[in-house]
């Protein structure tokens, strides 16, 4: 299964990476095993989002910047409102990165 590495830049992904780096520096973990853990993290995140997340959210906001490069869309919204069936939340600035999942099959 091919995966994207973009989840590594999430809060949990960055914490995992920092912990693995520390373990490699201390000699607790080999660099090869740390890479295997990150690859498994990418696979697990992709699978969890595909199979376990059923919620839908509507997003409205001021489009500050957008870009399409290497089949990846990046949107930066200001004063964005996220609305679901249960709640509504407004944030000052949000970055959304969207990749075509069809590219994983190639």
C-alpha positions as CSV (number, residue, x, y, z in Angstrom):
1,X,0.0,0.0,0.0
2,X,1.5,3.3,-1.0
3,X,0.9,6.3,1.3
4,X,1.4,10.0,1.6
5,X,3.9,11.3,4.2
6,X,1.8,14.5,4.8
7,X,0.4,13.1,8.1
8,X,3.9,13.3,9.6
9,X,3.4,17.1,9.7
10,X,0.4,16.7,12.0
11,X,0.8,17.3,15.7
12,X,0.9,13.5,16.5
13,X,3.2,12.9,13.5
14,X,5.7,15.5,14.6
15,X,5.6,14.2,18.2
16,X,6.3,10.7,16.9
17,X,9.2,12.0,14.7
18,X,10.7,13.9,17.6
19,X,10.5,10.8,19.9
20,X,12.0,8.5,17.3
21,X,14.8,11.0,16.7
22,X,15.5,11.1,20.4
23,X,15.5,7.3,20.6
24,X,17.9,7.0,17.6
25,X,20.2,9.7,19.2
26,X,20.2,7.7,22.5
27,X,21.0,4.5,20.7
28,X,17.7,3.0,21.9
29,X,16.5,2.5,18.4
30,X,18.2,1.9,15.1
31,X,17.6,4.4,12.3
32,X,16.2,1.6,10.1
33,X,13.6,0.7,12.7
34,X,12.7,4.3,13.1
35,X,12.0,4.6,9.4
36,X,9.9,1.5,9.5
37,X,7.8,3.0,12.4
38,X,7.2,6.2,10.3
39,X,6.2,4.1,7.2
40,X,3.7,2.1,9.4
41,X,2.4,5.4,10.8
42,X,1.7,6.7,7.3
43,X,-0.1,3.4,6.4
44,X,-2.1,3.4,9.6
45,X,-3.2,7.1,9.3
46,X,-4.3,6.6,5.7
47,X,-6.2,3.4,6.6
48,X,-7.9,5.0,9.7
49,X,-9.0,8.0,7.8
50,X,-10.4,5.9,4.9
51,X,-12.2,3.4,7.0
52,X,-13.1,5.0,10.4
53,X,-13.9,8.6,9.7
54,X,-17.5,9.1,8.6
55,X,-18.1,12.7,9.5
56,X,-18.6,15.5,7.0
57,X,-17.7,19.1,7.6
58,X,-18.6,22.2,5.7
59,X,-15.9,24.9,5.6
60,X,-16.5,28.6,4.8
61,X,-14.0,31.3,5.0
62,X,-11.9,33.9,3.2
63,X,-9.5,32.3,0.7
64,X,-6.2,34.0,1.3
65,X,-4.0,31.8,-0.8
66,X,-4.3,28.7,-3.0
67,X,-1.8,26.7,-5.0
68,X,-1.7,23.5,-7.1
69,X,1.7,21.9,-7.4
70,X,2.7,18.3,-8.1
71,X,-0.9,17.1,-7.8
72,X,-1.3,18.7,-4.4
73,X,-3.7,21.5,-3.6
74,X,-2.9,23.8,-0.7
75,X,-5.5,26.3,0.6
76,X,-5.0,28.9,3.2
77,X,-8.2,30.3,4.7
78,X,-8.7,33.1,7.1
79,X,-11.7,33.4,9.5
80,X,-12.7,29.9,8.5
81,X,-15.9,28.3,10.0
82,X,-16.1,24.5,10.3
83,X,-19.6,23.3,10.6
84,X,-20.8,19.7,11.2
85,X,-24.1,18.2,12.4
86,X,-23.0,18.5,16.0
87,X,-21.1,21.8,16.3
88,X,-19.6,24.8,14.6
89,X,-16.1,26.2,15.2
90,X,-14.3,29.3,13.8
91,X,-10.6,29.6,13.5
92,X,-8.5,32.6,12.5
93,X,-6.3,30.8,10.0
94,X,-6.1,27.3,8.6
95,X,-4.0,25.5,6.0
96,X,-5.7,22.7,4.1
97,X,-3.5,20.3,2.0
98,X,-5.4,17.9,-0.3
99,X,-3.9,15.1,-2.3
100,X,-5.5,12.9,-4.9
101,X,-5.9,9.4,-3.4
102,X,-6.0,7.9,-6.9
103,X,-2.3,8.7,-7.1
104,X,-1.6,6.1,-4.4
105,X,-2.5,3.3,-6.8
106,X,0.1,4.3,-9.3
